[in-house]
Amino acid sequence: MARRKVRNVLSCGTVVYRQDDDGPVYLLLQYPGGHWDFPKGHVEPGESEEETTRREVEEETGITDLDFLPAFRESIHYSYTHNDTLVKKKVVFRVARTAVRPDGIRLSHEHIGHEWLIYRKAMERTTYENARDILRAAHAAILAEGPPSAS
């Protein structure tokens, strides 16, 4: 029996939110397969996690204005098969606040839609349970952080 190839992949993602009068509003992206998730992508050689998250958010949405919650770092793990190779994927998520206007998104070719949603609606729209787990943890961290201070 032939031994199956295994490839480990590291990606980084970001739960992007903006502060609205009623609290945090989350950015979700719609992928061509129809699912809704957060901006994320592979770590390039020599990149830090923060560099990857900043690059991916900019490439996928046009957003460059990101203020990260320093204490938030959560991971998900999943596996899938691609061309007879078992891919074991780890995605490290960060949380970042932005001041970009709701109409200030410039989607990449990788996505077919986006929405800014309050927590309850974002939980309903997010397709995968592991992404809902990340959103749940991110929301708790944002609420624990308190409202942003006026500068």
Buried (B, 14 or more C-beta within 10 A) or exposed (E): EEEEEEEEBBBBBBBBBBBEEEEBBBBBBBEEEEBBBBBBBEBEEEBEBBEBBBBBBBBBBEBEEBEBBEEBBBEBEEEEEEEEEEBEBBBBBBBBBBEBEEEEBEBEEEBEEBBBBEBEBBBEBBBEEBBBBBBBBBBEBBEEBEEEEEE
